[in-house]
Amino acid sequence: MDVVEKRRPLDGRIKTRNPSGDEVEMRLSTLPTAFGEKMVMRIFDPDTTVKSIDALGFGAHDGKRWEELVTQAHGIILVTGPTGSGKTTTLYSTLRRPATDEVNVCTIEDPIEMIQPAFNQTQVQSAIDLNFAEGLRALMRQDPDIIMVGEIRDLETAEMAIQAALTGHLVFSTLHTNDSVSAITRLEDLGVPAYLIGATVIGVLAQRPVRTLCPACKQPDEALSREALGEFVKPWRLTGAVKPYKPVGCLECRMTGYRGRAGLYELLTIAEDERQCITPTTDMARLRKQALHSGLRPLRVAGAMKVAEGLTTLEEVLRATPSWE
């Protein structure tokens, strides 16, 4: 970062150590405002890139389906959600496991979120016309097994990702959509033909982070009954014990009632039945209905399961997730 330049936005990164001595990386972003520069720091703990499926917040249902999906030999897997929803954490944690000396994992990112020695990471350089599409075109000549593209922003990048998938590579990337089904129409809006989407996209994972209740002060929520929570998740059924809790607040959680976050996931797998729904005039309602029949659980239902387990609150789930009806 140019510390003298105060008139335009700047990005940078620094490394420091936490109280236990472990190295932590921070990404900095400054923005000029009427009263001086505003700065936002994003903290990246290296431990977050090697989390297990359970630690990320996957339930047994979606965790098994995700594990099966990421072991496919080729195709495109998309992770969707707003900025800060944990897409990069999910991708890094997923790719870290297969990244061995025998498996060549290559990424093209803007910027590189966190240095990971197990990956071959390339950063987009707009000043020399090295964008996602050009970087992906170069990666195709590097004999990759798995490719991660930071984000599909335009048709050129989408076409290169499709070309990589058609030539036998497993491609991971991200999109900004509200849910998993919307990713299909987003690709169509970019100009990707429906037949290519159906031929290459094998799965879409939508996710949202929710705050988890502080274990030191949370108390049982007697007002939220099993029946009330069951009505919320219809037509799905709640299995096992239902133990809803409510936030209280203590010194451990700085009087907020919440401490830490967990992910909510909605996984759309594209099988033959779903492919038949992907047409030049894709019917979102029909595709969503077929996905539900094939095992998709909406984000709000995933959130209700977390409420039943006593990990978060219904208010937090409603705040963080879109309506699925």
C-alpha contacts under 8 A as a table, 3 or more apart, distances in Angstrom:
res1	aa1	res2	aa2	distance
1	M	10	L	6.41
1	M	11	D	6.41
1	M	12	G	5.42
2	D	5	E	5.49
2	D	10	L	7.74
3	V	6	K	7.42
5	E	8	R	6.94
6	K	9	P	7.73
6	K	32	P	6.67
6	K	37	E	7.01
7	R	32	P	6.08
8	R	31	L	6.78
8	R	32	P	6.23
9	P	29	S	7.25
9	P	30	T	5.35
9	P	31	L	4.62
9	P	32	P	6.39
10	L	29	S	5.83
10	L	30	T	5.27
10	L	31	L	6.99
11	D	27	R	7.45
11	D	28	L	5.61
11	D	29	S	4.63
11	D	30	T	6.55
12	G	27	R	5.93
12	G	28	L	5.08
12	G	29	S	6.61
13	R	25	E	7.12
13	R	26	M	5.57
13	R	27	R	4.38
13	R	28	L	5.58
14	I	25	E	5.94
14	I	26	M	5.43
14	I	27	R	6.66
14	I	28	L	7.75
15	K	23	E	6.84
15	K	24	V	5.75
15	K	25	E	4.45
15	K	26	M	6.17
16	T	23	E	5.79
16	T	24	V	5.37
16	T	25	E	6.36
16	T	26	M	7.89
17	R	20	S	7.67
17	R	21	G	5.36
17	R	22	D	5.29
17	R	23	E	4.42
17	R	24	V	5.41
18	N	21	G	5.34
18	N	22	D	5.60
18	N	23	E	6.56
18	N	24	V	6.55
19	P	22	D	7.58
23	E	45	D	7.70
23	E	46	P	7.59
24	V	43	I	7.23
24	V	44	F	6.16
24	V	45	D	5.21
24	V	46	P	6.66
25	E	43	I	6.16
25	E	44	F	5.21
25	E	45	D	6.59
25	E	46	P	7.83
25	E	114	M	7.44
26	M	41	M	6.21
26	M	42	R	5.44
26	M	43	I	4.57
26	M	44	F	5.86
27	R	41	M	5.63
27	R	42	R	5.08
27	R	43	I	6.60
27	R	44	F	7.78
28	L	39	M	6.86
28	L	40	V	5.87
28	L	41	M	4.74
28	L	42	R	6.57
29	S	39	M	5.59
29	S	40	V	5.33
29	S	41	M	6.62
30	T	37	E	6.29
30	T	38	K	5.47
30	T	39	M	4.39
30	T	40	V	6.54
31	L	37	E	5.52
31	L	38	K	5.17
31	L	39	M	6.50
32	P	36	G	5.96
32	P	37	E	4.47
32	P	38	K	6.26
33	T	36	G	5.26
33	T	37	E	5.66
33	T	38	K	6.62
44	F	48	T	7.55
44	F	113	E	7.99
44	F	114	M	7.14
45	D	48	T	5.70
45	D	49	T	7.87
46	P	49	T	5.79
46	P	50	V	7.74
46	P	114	M	7.66
47	D	50	V	5.77
47	D	51	K	6.95
48	T	51	K	5.62
48	T	89	T	6.45
48	T	93	S	7.25
49	T	89	T	5.87
49	T	90	T	7.82
49	T	92	Y	5.17
49	T	93	S	4.63
49	T	96	R	7.17
50	V	92	Y	7.28
50	V	93	S	4.80
50	V	94	T	7.97
50	V	96	R	6.39
50	V	97	R	7.76
51	K	54	D	7.98
51	K	55	A	5.74
51	K	56	L	6.34
51	K	93	S	5.55
52	S	55	A	5.09
52	S	56	L	6.32
52	S	93	S	7.07
53	I	56	L	5.26
53	I	57	G	6.75
53	I	58	F	5.79
53	I	63	G	6.36
54	D	57	G	5.31
54	D	58	F	5.44
54	D	59	G	7.01
54	D	63	G	7.57
55	A	58	F	7.50
56	L	90	T	7.29
56	L	262	A	6.56
56	L	263	G	6.13
57	G	262	A	5.36
57	G	263	G	4.93
57	G	264	L	6.72
58	F	61	H	7.94
58	F	62	D	6.14
58	F	63	G	5.08
58	F	263	G	7.12
58	F	264	L	7.25
58	F	265	Y	6.79
59	G	62	D	5.64
59	G	63	G	5.58
60	A	63	G	5.12
60	A	64	K	6.13
61	H	64	K	5.81
61	H	65	R	6.71
62	D	65	R	5.03
62	D	66	W	5.96
62	D	265	Y	7.51
62	D	266	E	7.71
62	D	267	L	6.68
63	G	66	W	5.15
63	G	67	E	6.20
64	K	67	E	5.20
64	K	68	E	6.34
65	R	68	E	5.20
65	R	69	L	6.17
65	R	267	L	7.96
66	W	69	L	4.98
66	W	70	V	6.26
66	W	267	L	7.53
67	E	70	V	5.51
67	E	71	T	6.61
68	E	71	T	5.56
68	E	72	Q	7.19
69	L	72	Q	5.76
69	L	202	I	7.68
69	L	203	G	7.15
69	L	269	T	7.85
70	V	77	I	7.88
70	V	94	T	7.88
72	Q	75	G	7.44
72	Q	170	L	7.32
73	A	168	G	7.04
73	A	169	H	6.87
73	A	170	L	6.12
74	H	165	A	5.73
74	H	166	L	7.64
74	H	168	G	5.10
74	H	169	H	4.67
74	H	170	L	4.10
74	H	171	V	7.25
75	G	165	A	4.72
75	G	166	L	7.17
75	G	168	G	7.44
75	G	169	H	6.54
75	G	170	L	5.03
75	G	171	V	6.13
75	G	200	T	4.95
75	G	201	V	5.75
75	G	202	I	5.84
76	I	161	A	7.50
76	I	162	I	7.38
76	I	165	A	6.20
76	I	170	L	6.13
76	I	171	V	4.75
76	I	172	F	5.89
76	I	173	S	7.66
76	I	200	T	5.72
76	I	201	V	4.51
76	I	202	I	5.77
76	I	203	G	7.00
77	I	170	L	7.77
77	I	171	V	6.21
77	I	172	F	4.92
77	I	173	S	6.56
77	I	201	V	6.18
77	I	202	I	5.96
77	I	203	G	4.96
77	I	204	V	5.80
77	I	205	L	7.80
78	L	172	F	5.87
78	L	173	S	5.06
78	L	174	T	5.26
78	L	175	L	6.87
78	L	201	V	7.85
78	L	203	G	6.43
78	L	204	V	4.69
78	L	205	L	6.16
79	V	87	K	6.17
79	V	91	L	7.89
79	V	172	F	7.73
79	V	173	S	6.33
79	V	174	T	4.71
79	V	175	L	6.43
79	V	204	V	5.82
79	V	205	L	4.70
79	V	206	A	5.82
79	V	207	Q	7.57
80	T	87	K	6.90
80	T	174	T	5.48
80	T	175	L	4.81
80	T	176	H	5.41
80	T	177	T	5.75
80	T	178	N	7.51
80	T	179	D	7.08
80	T	180	S	6.77
80	T	183	A	7.42
80	T	204	V	7.26
80	T	205	L	6.09
80	T	206	A	4.67
80	T	207	Q	6.50
81	G	85	S	5.97
81	G	87	K	7.02
81	G	175	L	6.91
81	G	176	H	5.22
81	G	177	T	5.59
81	G	178	N	6.15
81	G	179	D	7.20
81	G	206	A	5.77
81	G	207	Q	5.66
81	G	208	R	6.60
82	P	85	S	5.68
82	P	176	H	5.61
82	P	177	T	7.00
82	P	178	N	7.51
82	P	208	R	7.95
83	T	86	G	7.92
83	T	176	H	7.77
84	G	87	K	7.53
85	S	207	Q	6.67
85	S	208	R	5.24
85	S	209	P	5.59
86	G	89	T	5.18
86	G	90	T	6.29
86	G	207	Q	7.58
86	G	208	R	7.38
86	G	209	P	6.97
86	G	263	G	7.82
87	K	90	T	5.22
87	K	91	L	6.25
87	K	174	T	7.24
87	K	207	Q	7.42
88	T	91	L	5.06
88	T	92	Y	5.96
88	T	113	E	7.65
89	T	92	Y	5.23
89	T	93	S	5.96
90	T	93	S	5.26
90	T	94	T	6.04
91	L	94	T	5.08
91	L	95	L	6.00
91	L	172	F	7.70
92	Y	95	L	5.20
92	Y	96	R	5.80
93	S	96	R	5.35
93	S	97	R	7.17
94	T	97	R	6.24
94	T	98	P	7.88
95	L	98	P	5.83
95	L	99	A	6.20
95	L	105	V	7.65
96	R	99	A	5.27
96	R	118	A	7.03
96	R	119	F	7.98
97	R	100	T	7.65
98	P	103	V	6.66
99	A	102	E	7.81
99	A	103	V	5.53
99	A	104	N	6.65
99	A	105	V	5.90
99	A	118	A	5.81
99	A	119	F	6.77
100	T	103	V	5.16
100	T	104	N	7.29
100	T	118	A	6.85
101	D	104	N	7.16
103	V	144	P	7.94
103	V	145	D	6.06
103	V	146	I	7.65
104	N	119	F	7.55
104	N	120	N	7.75
104	N	143	D	7.54
104	N	144	P	5.14
104	N	145	D	5.14
104	N	146	I	6.43
105	V	118	A	7.70
105	V	119	F	5.35
105	V	120	N	6.23
105	V	144	P	6.18
105	V	145	D	6.07
105	V	146	I	4.79
105	V	147	I	5.92
105	V	148	M	7.74
106	C	119	F	5.84
106	C	120	N	4.65
106	C	121	Q	5.95
106	C	122	T	7.85
106	C	139	L	7.14
106	C	144	P	6.28
106	C	145	D	7.93
106	C	146	I	6.34
106	C	147	I	4.98
106	C	148	M	6.32
107	T	119	F	7.07
107	T	120	N	6.16
107	T	121	Q	4.81
107	T	122	T	6.01
107	T	147	I	5.65
107	T	148	M	4.52
107	T	149	V	5.89
107	T	150	G	7.45
108	I	112	I	7.89
108	I	121	Q	6.09
108	I	122	T	4.77
108	I	123	Q	5.72
108	I	124	V	6.72
108	I	132	F	6.54
108	I	135	G	6.27
108	I	136	L	6.89
108	I	148	M	6.39
108	I	149	V	5.15
108	I	150	G	6.00
109	E	112	I	5.14
109	E	113	E	7.60
109	E	121	Q	7.36
109	E	122	T	6.25
109	E	123	Q	5.02
109	E	124	V	5.98
109	E	132	F	7.53
109	E	149	V	6.26
109	E	150	G	4.50
109	E	151	E	7.70
110	D	113	E	7.80
110	D	123	Q	5.68
110	D	124	V	5.22
110	D	150	G	6.37
111	P	123	Q	5.75
111	P	124	V	6.71
112	I	115	I	6.84
112	I	121	Q	7.18
112	I	122	T	7.33
112	I	123	Q	5.86
115	I	121	Q	7.76
116	Q	119	F	5.71
116	Q	121	Q	7.82
117	P	120	N	7.49
122	T	135	G	7.64
124	V	130	L	5.55
124	V	131	N	5.27
124	V	132	F	6.47
124	V	135	G	7.27
125	Q	128	I	5.82
125	Q	129	D	6.37
125	Q	130	L	4.87
125	Q	131	N	6.38
126	S	129	D	4.83
126	S	130	L	5.54
126	S	131	N	6.01
127	A	130	L	7.52
129	D	134	E	7.80
130	L	133	A	7.92
130	L	134	E	5.62
130	L	135	G	6.06
131	N	134	E	5.34
131	N	135	G	5.98
132	F	135	G	5.10
132	F	136	L	5.93
132	F	149	V	7.03
132	F	150	G	7.74
132	F	151	E	7.86
132	F	152	I	7.93
132	F	157	T	6.05
133	A	136	L	5.10
133	A	137	R	6.09
133	A	156	E	6.00
133	A	157	T	4.44
133	A	160	M	6.22
134	E	137	R	4.99
134	E	138	A	6.29
135	G	138	A	5.12
135	G	139	L	6.18
136	L	139	L	4.94
136	L	140	M	6.33
136	L	149	V	7.44
136	L	157	T	7.73
136	L	160	M	6.64
136	L	161	A	7.41
137	R	140	M	5.38
137	R	141	R	7.36
137	R	160	M	6.76
138	A	141	R	5.60
138	A	142	Q	7.03
139	L	142	Q	5.03
139	L	143	D	7.44
139	L	144	P	6.93
139	L	147	I	7.95
140	M	143	D	6.39
140	M	144	P	6.76
140	M	164	A	6.96
141	R	144	P	7.87
144	P	147	I	6.60
144	P	169	H	7.39
145	D	169	H	5.87
145	D	170	L	6.76
146	I	169	H	6.05
146	I	170	L	4.95
146	I	171	V	5.99
146	I	172	F	7.80
147	I	169	H	7.20
147	I	170	L	6.25
147	I	171	V	4.79
147	I	172	F	6.19
148	M	171	V	5.73
148	M	172	F	4.59
148	M	173	S	5.69
149	V	152	I	7.15
149	V	161	A	7.99
149	V	171	V	7.41
149	V	172	F	6.20
149	V	173	S	4.83
149	V	174	T	7.47
150	G	173	S	5.74
150	G	174	T	6.36
151	E	173	S	5.53
151	E	174	T	4.74
151	E	175	L	6.06
152	I	155	L	7.99
152	I	157	T	5.83
152	I	158	A	5.88
152	I	173	S	6.63
152	I	174	T	6.30
152	I	175	L	6.14
153	R	157	T	6.83
153	R	158	A	7.67
153	R	175	L	7.64
154	D	157	T	5.60
154	D	158	A	6.36
154	D	190	L	6.22
155	L	158	A	4.96
155	L	159	E	6.00
155	L	190	L	5.37
155	L	191	G	6.16
155	L	192	V	6.83
156	E	159	E	5.15
156	E	160	M	6.32
157	T	160	M	5.16
157	T	161	A	6.21
158	A	161	A	5.10
158	A	162	I	6.18
158	A	187	L	7.77
158	A	192	V	7.30
159	E	162	I	5.07
159	E	163	Q	6.12
159	E	192	V	7.29
160	M	163	Q	4.95
160	M	164	A	6.18
161	A	164	A	5.10
161	A	165	A	6.28
161	A	171	V	6.77
162	I	165	A	5.06
162	I	166	L	6.10
162	I	196	L	7.34
162	I	200	T	6.33
163	Q	166	L	5.10
163	Q	167	T	6.27
164	A	167	T	5.27
164	A	168	G	6.73
164	A	169	H	5.57
164	A	170	L	7.72
164	A	171	V	7.20
165	A	168	G	5.45
165	A	169	H	4.83
165	A	170	L	5.98
165	A	171	V	6.31
165	A	200	T	6.11
166	L	169	H	7.20
166	L	200	T	6.70
175	L	183	A	7.02
176	H	183	A	8.00
177	T	180	S	7.31
177	T	182	S	6.08
177	T	183	A	6.07
177	T	186	R	7.57
178	N	182	S	6.69
178	N	206	A	7.60
178	N	322	P	6.94
179	D	182	S	5.57
179	D	183	A	7.16
179	D	206	A	5.40
179	D	207	Q	7.86
179	D	266	E	7.52
179	D	322	P	7.77
180	S	183	A	5.61
180	S	184	I	7.89
180	S	204	V	5.47
180	S	205	L	5.86
180	S	206	A	4.93
180	S	266	E	6.64
180	S	267	L	6.81
180	S	268	L	6.10
181	V	184	I	5.89
181	V	185	T	7.56
181	V	204	V	7.65
181	V	268	L	7.07
181	V	284	M	7.15
181	V	287	L	7.31
181	V	288	R	6.42
182	S	185	T	5.36
182	S	186	R	6.14
182	S	284	M	7.67
183	A	186	R	4.88
183	A	187	L	6.30
183	A	204	V	7.31
184	I	187	L	5.34
184	I	188	E	6.45
184	I	197	I	7.46
184	I	278	I	7.86
185	T	188	E	4.85
185	T	189	D	6.05
185	T	282	T	7.28
185	T	284	M	7.96
186	R	189	D	5.00
186	R	190	L	6.41
187	L	190	L	5.08
187	L	191	G	6.65
187	L	192	V	5.71
187	L	197	I	7.66
188	E	191	G	5.12
188	E	192	V	5.04
188	E	193	P	6.48
188	E	194	A	6.70
188	E	280	P	7.87
189	D	192	V	7.36
192	V	196	L	6.98
192	V	197	I	6.95
193	P	196	L	5.51
193	P	197	I	6.57
193	P	280	P	7.08
194	A	197	I	5.09
194	A	198	G	6.25
194	A	278	I	6.03
194	A	279	T	5.30
194	A	280	P	5.41
195	Y	198	G	5.16
195	Y	199	A	6.11
195	Y	278	I	7.53
195	Y	279	T	7.11
196	L	199	A	4.93
196	L	200	T	6.11
197	I	200	T	5.47
197	I	201	V	5.56
197	I	278	I	7.71
198	G	201	V	6.01
198	G	202	I	7.97
198	G	270	I	7.68
198	G	275	R	5.14
198	G	278	I	6.37
199	A	275	R	7.93
201	V	204	V	7.84
201	V	270	I	6.85
202	I	269	T	5.95
202	I	270	I	4.81
202	I	271	A	7.21
203	G	267	L	7.19
203	G	268	L	5.52
203	G	269	T	4.33
203	G	270	I	5.47
204	V	267	L	5.89
204	V	268	L	5.06
204	V	269	T	6.50
205	L	265	Y	6.70
205	L	266	E	5.69
205	L	267	L	4.53
205	L	268	L	6.27
206	A	265	Y	5.75
206	A	266	E	5.03
206	A	267	L	6.40
206	A	299	L	7.81
207	Q	263	G	6.54
207	Q	264	L	5.41
207	Q	265	Y	4.54
207	Q	266	E	6.29
207	Q	299	L	7.29
208	R	263	G	5.71
208	R	264	L	5.19
208	R	265	Y	6.80
208	R	299	L	7.71
208	R	320	A	6.59
208	R	321	T	6.82
209	P	261	R	6.22
209	P	262	A	5.57
209	P	263	G	4.48
209	P	264	L	6.08
209	P	320	A	7.23
210	V	261	R	5.44
210	V	262	A	5.56
210	V	263	G	6.28
210	V	264	L	7.21
210	V	312	T	7.46
210	V	316	E	6.47
210	V	317	V	6.68
210	V	320	A	6.48
211	R	258	Y	6.05
211	R	259	R	6.70
211	R	260	G	5.91
211	R	261	R	4.32
211	R	262	A	6.46
211	R	312	T	6.60
211	R	316	E	7.02
212	T	258	Y	5.47
212	T	259	R	5.68
212	T	260	G	5.50
212	T	261	R	5.07
212	T	262	A	6.38
212	T	311	L	5.44
212	T	312	T	4.78
212	T	313	T	7.98
213	L	218	K	6.32
213	L	245	Y	7.94
213	L	246	K	7.54
213	L	247	P	6.19
213	L	257	G	6.02
213	L	258	Y	4.29
213	L	259	R	5.78
213	L	260	G	7.66
213	L	310	G	7.86
213	L	311	L	5.74
213	L	312	T	5.24
213	L	313	T	7.61
214	C	217	C	5.87
214	C	218	K	5.82
214	C	247	P	7.22
214	C	249	G	7.73
214	C	252	E	7.72
214	C	253	C	6.26
214	C	257	G	5.51
214	C	258	Y	4.61
214	C	259	R	4.76
214	C	260	G	7.78
215	P	218	K	5.79
215	P	259	R	7.86
216	A	250	C	7.64
216	A	252	E	7.09
217	C	247	P	7.23
217	C	248	V	5.91
217	C	249	G	6.16
217	C	250	C	6.27
217	C	257	G	7.04
218	K	245	Y	6.18
218	K	246	K	5.77
218	K	247	P	5.10
218	K	248	V	5.69
218	K	249	G	7.64
218	K	257	G	6.89
219	Q	245	Y	5.31
219	Q	246	K	5.51
219	Q	247	P	6.77
219	Q	248	V	6.99
220	P	243	K	7.13
220	P	244	P	6.04
220	P	245	Y	4.20
220	P	246	K	6.13
221	D	224	L	5.88
221	D	243	K	7.99
221	D	244	P	5.50
221	D	245	Y	4.57
221	D	246	K	5.29
222	E	225	S	6.88
222	E	244	P	7.82
224	L	228	A	6.41
224	L	229	L	7.00
224	L	244	P	6.80
225	S	228	A	5.23
225	S	229	L	6.38
226	R	229	L	5.23
226	R	230	G	5.92
226	R	242	V	6.24
227	E	230	G	4.89
227	E	231	E	6.18
228	A	231	E	5.22
228	A	232	F	6.54
229	L	232	F	5.06
229	L	233	V	6.65
229	L	304	A	7.13
229	L	308	A	7.81
230	G	233	V	5.36
230	G	234	K	6.31
230	G	236	W	7.82
230	G	237	R	6.64
230	G	238	L	6.36
231	E	234	K	5.43
232	F	304	A	7.73
233	V	236	W	5.56
233	V	237	R	7.13
233	V	238	L	7.98
233	V	300	R	7.73
233	V	301	V	5.52
233	V	304	A	6.87
234	K	237	R	6.83
236	W	301	V	7.92
238	L	242	V	7.85
238	L	305	M	7.40
238	L	308	A	7.96
241	A	308	A	7.44
241	A	309	E	7.69
242	V	308	A	4.58
242	V	309	E	6.26
242	V	310	G	7.75
243	K	307	V	7.63
243	K	308	A	5.34
243	K	309	E	5.72
243	K	310	G	5.29
244	P	307	V	5.65
244	P	308	A	5.31
244	P	309	E	6.67
244	P	310	G	4.67
244	P	311	L	7.93
244	P	312	T	7.96
244	P	313	T	7.31
245	Y	307	V	7.60
245	Y	310	G	5.29
245	Y	311	L	7.60
245	Y	312	T	7.27
245	Y	313	T	6.83
246	K	312	T	7.79
246	K	313	T	6.38
247	P	256	T	7.55
247	P	257	G	4.33
247	P	258	Y	6.68
247	P	313	T	7.90
248	V	255	M	7.45
248	V	256	T	7.36
248	V	257	G	4.91
249	G	253	C	6.38
249	G	254	R	6.92
249	G	255	M	3.88
249	G	256	T	5.02
249	G	257	G	4.00
249	G	258	Y	7.51
250	C	253	C	5.62
250	C	254	R	5.95
250	C	255	M	4.56
250	C	256	T	7.30
250	C	257	G	6.85
251	L	254	R	4.77
251	L	255	M	5.85
252	E	255	M	7.53
253	C	256	T	5.70
253	C	257	G	5.96
253	C	258	Y	5.96
253	C	259	R	5.55
254	R	257	G	7.71
256	T	259	R	7.95
264	L	299	L	6.03
264	L	302	A	5.88
264	L	303	G	6.06
265	Y	298	P	7.74
265	Y	299	L	5.82
265	Y	302	A	6.58
266	E	296	L	6.53
266	E	297	R	5.72
266	E	298	P	5.37
266	E	299	L	5.30
266	E	302	A	7.44
267	L	296	L	5.82
267	L	297	R	7.10
268	L	291	A	6.40
268	L	296	L	5.80
269	T	291	A	7.53
269	T	296	L	7.89
270	I	273	D	7.75
270	I	274	E	5.39
270	I	275	R	6.39
271	A	274	E	5.38
271	A	275	R	6.21
272	E	275	R	5.03
272	E	276	Q	6.46
273	D	276	Q	5.42
273	D	277	C	7.00
273	D	290	Q	7.27
274	E	277	C	5.24
274	E	278	I	6.82
274	E	287	L	6.41
274	E	290	Q	6.47
274	E	291	A	6.86
275	R	278	I	5.21
276	Q	279	T	7.25
277	C	282	T	6.42
277	C	283	D	7.00
277	C	286	R	6.86
277	C	287	L	5.55
278	I	281	T	7.71
278	I	282	T	5.20
278	I	283	D	7.70
278	I	287	L	7.48
279	T	282	T	4.79
279	T	283	D	7.98
282	T	287	L	7.71
283	D	286	R	5.36
283	D	287	L	6.24
284	M	287	L	5.13
284	M	288	R	5.98
285	A	288	R	5.12
285	A	289	K	6.07
286	R	289	K	5.10
286	R	290	Q	6.20
287	L	290	Q	5.14
287	L	291	A	6.09
288	R	291	A	4.99
288	R	292	L	6.15
289	K	292	L	5.18
289	K	293	H	6.31
290	Q	293	H	5.02
290	Q	294	S	6.27
291	A	294	S	4.99
291	A	295	G	6.47
291	A	296	L	5.48
292	L	295	G	5.35
292	L	296	L	4.64
292	L	297	R	6.66
293	H	296	L	7.18
297	R	301	V	6.20
297	R	302	A	6.51
298	P	301	V	5.31
298	P	302	A	6.37
298	P	324	W	6.37
299	L	302	A	5.05
299	L	303	G	6.14
299	L	321	T	6.22
299	L	322	P	7.55
299	L	324	W	7.69
300	R	303	G	4.84
300	R	304	A	6.13
300	R	317	V	6.59
300	R	318	L	7.23
300	R	321	T	6.02
300	R	322	P	7.38
300	R	323	S	7.25
300	R	324	W	7.28
301	V	304	A	4.96
301	V	305	M	6.35
302	A	305	M	5.20
302	A	306	K	6.59
303	G	306	K	5.05
303	G	307	V	6.35
303	G	314	L	7.66
303	G	317	V	5.50
304	A	307	V	4.88
304	A	308	A	6.18
304	A	314	L	6.81
304	A	317	V	7.27
305	M	308	A	5.04
305	M	309	E	6.33
306	K	309	E	5.06
306	K	310	G	6.43
306	K	311	L	5.45
306	K	312	T	6.11
307	V	310	G	5.09
307	V	311	L	5.77
307	V	312	T	5.11
307	V	313	T	5.38
307	V	314	L	6.20
308	A	311	L	7.68
310	G	313	T	7.60
312	T	316	E	6.85
312	T	317	V	7.65
313	T	316	E	5.26
313	T	317	V	6.48
314	L	317	V	5.08
314	L	318	L	6.19
315	E	318	L	5.19
315	E	319	R	6.16
316	E	319	R	5.09
316	E	320	A	6.25
317	V	320	A	5.28
317	V	321	T	6.01
318	L	321	T	5.63
318	L	322	P	7.53
